[in-house]
Amino acid sequence: MRNKVILALAVLLLSVIVVRGQNDQDNVSGNRRGINIMEEQFQTDQGRVQIYQDPRIDILLQRHIAYNRKKGGINGFRIQIYFGSGHTARENANESKARFLSYFPETRAHILYQSPFYKVRVGDFRTKNEALKFYRDVQRRFPNAYIVPDIIEFPELK
């Protein structure tokens, strides 16, 4: 009996909150925080859409875009096919890159120098699953290859 009363009160409270949240006037004019809410209206053949958006969202979006430009790319994955140091490391890295490009000419290859190591990383994959699909093909020709997280170039949108 006691559980039923508590459940009934909870349902009543939630229904009042939901009904209050559906009132458009409360969302626009009843703004208690002093936030200027931008309202946009779009007219289509099938209906009208209203978007209520805080202008600070645009500021955050612009900051995010600027941060990614400054970083030089986005977080993603590449496949590392060569890692070495020593007198011949640079030449070996160039040979690995050339050999890779002869097998996969459509995929980008990058040589990185992080003192004292030379690394050859290939591909620009947004997710690890994308990298795994290509990794299976690469591993046949480069058995020591492995997937690494890296900053990748922005992918081309189709």
C-alpha positions as CSV (number, residue, x, y, z in Angstrom):
1,M,0.0,0.0,0.0
2,R,2.8,2.4,1.0
3,N,4.7,1.6,-2.3
4,K,1.6,2.4,-4.3
5,V,1.1,5.8,-2.7
6,I,4.8,6.7,-3.3
7,L,4.5,5.5,-6.9
8,A,1.4,7.6,-7.5
9,L,3.0,10.7,-6.1
10,A,6.1,10.2,-8.3
11,V,3.9,9.8,-11.4
12,L,1.9,12.9,-10.5
13,L,5.1,14.9,-9.9
14,L,6.6,13.8,-13.3
15,S,3.4,14.6,-15.2
16,V,3.4,18.1,-13.7
17,I,7.1,18.6,-14.8
18,V,6.4,17.3,-18.3
19,V,3.4,19.5,-18.8
20,R,5.3,22.5,-17.5
21,G,8.2,21.9,-19.9
22,Q,5.8,21.8,-22.9
23,N,4.6,25.4,-22.5
24,D,6.4,27.5,-25.2
25,Q,5.9,30.7,-23.3
26,D,7.8,29.5,-20.3
27,N,10.7,28.5,-22.5
28,V,11.0,31.9,-24.2
29,S,9.7,34.7,-22.0
30,G,10.0,32.9,-18.7
31,N,13.7,32.7,-18.9
32,R,14.9,33.4,-15.4
33,R,18.7,33.2,-16.0
34,G,18.8,36.3,-18.2
35,I,20.0,34.3,-21.2
36,N,19.1,35.8,-24.6
37,I,17.6,32.9,-26.5
38,M,17.8,33.1,-30.2
39,E,14.7,32.0,-32.1
40,E,14.9,30.8,-35.7
41,Q,11.9,29.8,-37.8
42,F,12.0,27.7,-40.9
43,Q,9.2,27.3,-43.3
44,T,8.9,24.2,-45.4
45,D,6.2,22.7,-47.6
46,Q,5.2,20.3,-44.8
47,G,5.3,22.5,-41.8
48,R,7.1,25.0,-39.6
49,V,10.1,24.4,-37.3
50,Q,11.1,26.7,-34.5
51,I,14.5,26.4,-32.9
52,Y,15.2,28.0,-29.6
53,Q,18.9,28.2,-29.1
54,D,21.2,30.0,-26.7
55,P,23.6,32.2,-28.7
56,R,26.5,30.9,-26.5
57,I,26.2,27.6,-28.4
58,D,27.5,29.3,-31.6
59,I,30.4,30.7,-29.6
60,L,31.3,27.2,-28.3
61,L,31.0,25.8,-31.8
62,Q,33.4,28.5,-33.2
63,R,35.9,27.8,-30.4
64,H,35.7,24.0,-31.2
65,I,36.4,24.7,-34.9
66,A,39.3,27.0,-34.1
67,Y,40.8,24.5,-31.6
68,N,40.7,21.7,-34.2
69,R,42.3,24.0,-36.9
70,K,45.1,24.9,-34.4
71,K,45.6,21.3,-33.6
72,G,46.1,20.5,-37.3
73,G,43.5,17.8,-37.4
74,I,41.2,15.6,-35.4
75,N,41.7,12.6,-33.1
76,G,41.8,9.3,-35.1
77,F,43.9,6.3,-35.9
78,R,46.7,5.4,-38.3
79,I,48.6,2.2,-38.9
80,Q,52.3,2.3,-38.1
81,I,54.3,0.2,-40.5
82,Y,57.9,1.3,-39.6
83,F,59.6,2.3,-36.4
84,G,63.4,2.7,-36.2
85,S,66.5,4.7,-35.2
86,G,70.1,4.7,-36.2
87,H,72.2,5.7,-39.2
88,T,70.0,4.1,-41.8
89,A,66.6,4.8,-40.2
90,R,65.7,7.7,-42.5
91,E,66.5,5.7,-45.6
92,N,64.6,2.7,-44.2
93,A,61.6,4.9,-43.5
94,N,61.6,6.3,-47.0
95,E,61.9,2.7,-48.4
96,S,59.0,1.5,-46.3
97,K,56.9,4.5,-47.4
98,A,57.7,3.8,-51.1
99,R,57.0,0.1,-50.7
100,F,53.7,0.8,-49.1
101,L,52.7,3.3,-51.8
102,S,53.5,0.7,-54.4
103,Y,50.9,-1.6,-52.8
104,F,48.3,1.0,-51.8
105,P,48.8,4.1,-54.0
106,E,45.4,5.6,-53.0
107,T,46.3,5.8,-49.2
108,R,48.4,8.5,-47.7
109,A,51.6,7.7,-45.9
110,H,53.3,10.0,-43.4
111,I,56.9,10.0,-42.2
112,L,57.4,11.3,-38.6
113,Y,60.6,12.1,-36.9
114,Q,60.5,12.1,-33.1
115,S,64.1,12.2,-32.1
116,P,65.8,9.8,-32.4
117,F,63.1,7.7,-34.1
118,Y,61.6,7.6,-37.6
119,K,58.1,6.4,-38.0
120,V,56.0,5.6,-41.0
121,R,52.2,5.8,-40.4
122,V,49.6,5.3,-43.0
123,G,45.9,6.2,-43.5
124,D,43.6,8.6,-41.8
125,F,40.9,6.7,-40.0
126,R,38.2,8.3,-37.7
127,T,37.5,5.1,-35.8
128,K,39.4,2.0,-34.8
129,N,37.0,-0.2,-36.7
130,E,37.9,1.6,-39.9
131,A,41.6,1.1,-39.2
132,L,41.0,-2.6,-38.4
133,K,39.5,-3.2,-41.8
134,F,42.5,-1.7,-43.6
135,Y,45.0,-3.2,-41.1
136,R,44.1,-6.7,-42.2
137,D,45.3,-5.9,-45.8
138,V,48.4,-4.0,-44.6
139,Q,49.5,-6.8,-42.2
140,R,49.9,-9.3,-45.0
141,R,52.7,-7.1,-46.5
142,F,53.9,-5.5,-43.3
143,P,53.7,-8.1,-40.5
144,N,55.1,-5.8,-37.8
145,A,52.3,-3.1,-38.5
146,Y,50.0,-2.0,-35.7
147,I,47.3,0.5,-35.1
148,V,48.1,3.7,-33.2
149,P,46.0,6.7,-32.1
150,D,47.1,9.9,-33.9
151,I,46.0,13.3,-35.0
152,I,44.6,12.7,-38.5
153,E,43.9,15.1,-41.4
154,F,40.3,16.2,-41.9
155,P,38.6,13.6,-44.1
156,E,37.1,14.7,-47.3
157,L,33.3,15.0,-47.2
158,K,31.5,13.3,-50.1
